[in-house]
Amino acid sequence: MNFDPSQGVISYRALVLIPIAAAIGVTLLIRSMRRLRLRAQFMVLLILAVSIGFIFLIMVQMPEFPEWLGVLLLLVVFIASLFGTRIFLRSVAQDEKEEDEQIRKEDLRGPADSGFPNIKPTNHTL
């Protein structure tokens, strides 16, 4: 059983299915980002960035890696990272709005409802 490098390790069918599977997986990941907390959304963006670097590394280190496959994978991940960044920034803005509204509600409640003792200045001379 001799290995012939000209035949390739992966079949053409698998090479076509890899970008399709990657696109579907990344799309589902990005669509589910809206329900995640901010830290988890940031981790998704970090994973996308690392995967771009990993794809570049594979393209450079493996000369038999098909260039069209690498370009398609990079394109899928790069476009997904744009949408992921947009979702993340909207979530950050929404979180800041909710925090500002909560602070505004606390200010409107007044000092009597704040839970702190009412300390009024006295006319003592020291």
Sine and cosine of phi, psi and omega as CSV:
sin_phi,cos_phi,sin_psi,cos_psi,sin_omega,cos_omega
0.00,0.00,0.99,-0.12,0.01,-1.00
-0.99,-0.12,0.58,-0.81,0.02,-1.00
-1.00,-0.08,0.81,-0.58,0.02,-1.00
-0.95,-0.31,0.94,-0.34,-0.07,-1.00
-0.92,0.39,-0.30,0.95,-0.01,-1.00
-0.95,0.30,-0.37,0.93,0.01,-1.00
-0.97,0.24,-0.44,0.90,-0.01,-1.00
1.00,0.02,0.41,-0.91,-0.04,-1.00
-1.00,0.01,-0.58,0.81,-0.07,-1.00
-0.94,-0.35,0.67,-0.74,0.01,-1.00
-0.94,0.33,0.32,-0.95,0.00,-1.00
-0.89,0.45,-0.59,0.80,0.01,-1.00
-0.88,0.47,-0.68,0.73,0.02,-1.00
-0.92,0.39,-0.59,0.81,0.02,-1.00
-0.91,0.42,-0.54,0.84,0.03,-1.00
-0.97,0.24,-0.58,0.81,-0.03,-1.00
-0.96,0.27,-0.43,0.90,-0.03,-1.00
-0.88,0.48,-0.77,0.63,0.02,-1.00
-0.91,0.41,-0.54,0.84,0.02,-1.00
-0.92,0.40,-0.71,0.70,0.03,-1.00
-0.91,0.43,-0.63,0.77,0.03,-1.00
-0.90,0.43,-0.68,0.73,0.00,-1.00
-0.89,0.46,-0.69,0.72,0.00,-1.00
-0.91,0.42,-0.70,0.71,0.00,-1.00
-0.89,0.45,-0.70,0.71,-0.02,-1.00
-0.93,0.36,-0.61,0.80,0.03,-1.00
-0.89,0.46,-0.71,0.70,0.03,-1.00
-0.90,0.44,-0.61,0.79,0.03,-1.00
-0.90,0.44,-0.70,0.71,-0.02,-1.00
-0.93,0.38,-0.64,0.77,0.00,-1.00
-0.92,0.39,-0.49,0.87,0.01,-1.00
-0.99,0.10,-0.11,0.99,-0.03,-1.00
-0.90,0.44,-0.50,0.86,-0.07,-1.00
-0.87,0.49,-0.50,0.87,-0.04,-1.00
-1.00,0.05,-0.16,0.99,-0.06,-1.00
-1.00,0.10,0.37,-0.93,0.10,-0.99
-0.96,0.29,0.20,-0.98,-0.07,-1.00
-0.87,0.49,-0.67,0.75,-0.02,-1.00
-0.90,0.44,-0.65,0.76,0.02,-1.00
-0.93,0.38,-0.61,0.79,0.06,-1.00
-0.89,0.45,-0.65,0.76,0.03,-1.00
-0.90,0.44,-0.62,0.78,0.03,-1.00
-0.91,0.42,-0.60,0.80,0.06,-1.00
-0.88,0.47,-0.70,0.71,0.04,-1.00
-0.89,0.45,-0.62,0.79,0.04,-1.00
-0.90,0.43,-0.66,0.75,0.03,-1.00
-0.90,0.44,-0.65,0.76,0.04,-1.00
-0.89,0.45,-0.66,0.75,0.01,-1.00
-0.91,0.42,-0.66,0.75,0.02,-1.00
-0.91,0.41,-0.61,0.79,0.00,-1.00
-0.92,0.39,-0.55,0.84,0.09,-1.00
-0.89,0.46,-0.71,0.70,0.03,-1.00
-0.89,0.46,-0.63,0.78,0.01,-1.00
-0.92,0.40,-0.65,0.76,0.03,-1.00
-0.90,0.44,-0.67,0.74,0.07,-1.00
-0.86,0.51,-0.70,0.71,-0.01,-1.00
-0.87,0.50,-0.72,0.69,0.01,-1.00
-0.89,0.46,-0.66,0.75,-0.01,-1.00
-0.89,0.45,-0.60,0.80,-0.05,-1.00
-0.98,0.18,-0.64,0.77,-0.11,-0.99
-0.99,0.14,-0.41,0.91,-0.03,-1.00
-0.92,-0.39,0.98,-0.19,-0.03,-1.00
-0.91,0.41,-0.41,0.91,-0.01,-1.00
-0.99,0.10,-0.06,1.00,0.04,-1.00
-0.94,0.35,0.81,-0.58,-0.04,-1.00
-0.90,0.44,0.76,-0.64,-0.04,-1.00
-0.90,0.43,-0.63,0.78,-0.02,-1.00
-0.89,0.45,-0.56,0.83,0.03,-1.00
-0.93,0.37,-0.70,0.72,0.04,-1.00
-0.89,0.46,-0.67,0.75,0.01,-1.00
-0.91,0.42,-0.67,0.74,0.03,-1.00
-0.90,0.44,-0.69,0.72,0.02,-1.00
-0.89,0.45,-0.68,0.73,0.04,-1.00
-0.89,0.45,-0.65,0.76,0.01,-1.00
-0.89,0.46,-0.70,0.71,0.01,-1.00
-0.88,0.48,-0.75,0.67,-0.06,-1.00
-0.93,0.36,-0.62,0.78,-0.01,-1.00
-0.91,0.41,-0.71,0.70,0.02,-1.00
-0.90,0.43,-0.65,0.76,0.04,-1.00
-0.89,0.45,-0.60,0.80,0.00,-1.00
-0.93,0.38,-0.51,0.86,0.08,-1.00
-0.90,0.44,-0.73,0.68,0.03,-1.00
-0.91,0.41,-0.63,0.78,0.04,-1.00
-0.89,0.45,-0.65,0.76,0.04,-1.00
-0.90,0.44,-0.65,0.76,0.03,-1.00
-0.88,0.47,-0.71,0.71,0.03,-1.00
-0.90,0.44,-0.68,0.73,-0.01,-1.00
-0.88,0.47,-0.71,0.70,-0.02,-1.00
-0.92,0.40,-0.59,0.81,0.08,-1.00
-0.90,0.43,-0.63,0.77,0.02,-1.00
-0.92,0.40,-0.63,0.78,0.05,-1.00
-0.90,0.44,-0.70,0.71,0.01,-1.00
-0.89,0.45,-0.67,0.74,0.03,-1.00
-0.89,0.45,-0.65,0.76,0.02,-1.00
-0.90,0.45,-0.65,0.76,0.03,-1.00
-0.92,0.39,-0.63,0.78,0.04,-1.00
-0.89,0.46,-0.70,0.72,0.01,-1.00
-0.89,0.45,-0.64,0.77,0.02,-1.00
-0.92,0.40,-0.67,0.74,0.04,-1.00
-0.89,0.45,-0.65,0.76,0.01,-1.00
-0.91,0.41,-0.62,0.78,0.04,-1.00
-0.91,0.42,-0.65,0.76,0.04,-1.00
-0.91,0.41,-0.66,0.75,0.02,-1.00
-0.89,0.46,-0.65,0.76,0.04,-1.00
-0.90,0.44,-0.64,0.77,0.03,-1.00
-0.91,0.41,-0.60,0.80,0.04,-1.00
-0.93,0.37,-0.59,0.81,-0.01,-1.00
-0.96,0.28,-0.43,0.90,0.02,-1.00
-0.89,0.45,-0.55,0.83,0.00,-1.00
1.00,-0.04,0.19,-0.98,-0.05,-1.00
-0.95,0.32,-0.38,0.93,-0.04,-1.00
-0.93,0.38,-0.54,0.84,-0.03,-1.00
-1.00,-0.08,0.05,1.00,-0.14,-0.99
-0.96,0.27,-0.31,0.95,-0.01,-1.00
1.00,-0.06,-0.10,0.99,0.04,-1.00
-0.99,-0.12,0.50,-0.87,0.03,-1.00
-0.91,0.41,0.54,-0.84,-0.01,-1.00
-0.99,0.14,0.97,-0.25,-0.02,-1.00
-0.97,-0.24,0.91,-0.41,0.02,-1.00
-0.97,-0.26,0.60,-0.80,0.02,-1.00
-0.92,0.39,0.61,-0.80,0.02,-1.00
-0.96,-0.29,0.22,-0.98,-0.04,-1.00
-1.00,-0.09,0.58,0.82,0.03,-1.00
-0.96,0.26,0.62,-0.79,0.12,-0.99
-0.95,-0.32,0.77,-0.64,-0.01,-1.00
-0.99,-0.10,0.00,0.00,0.00,0.00
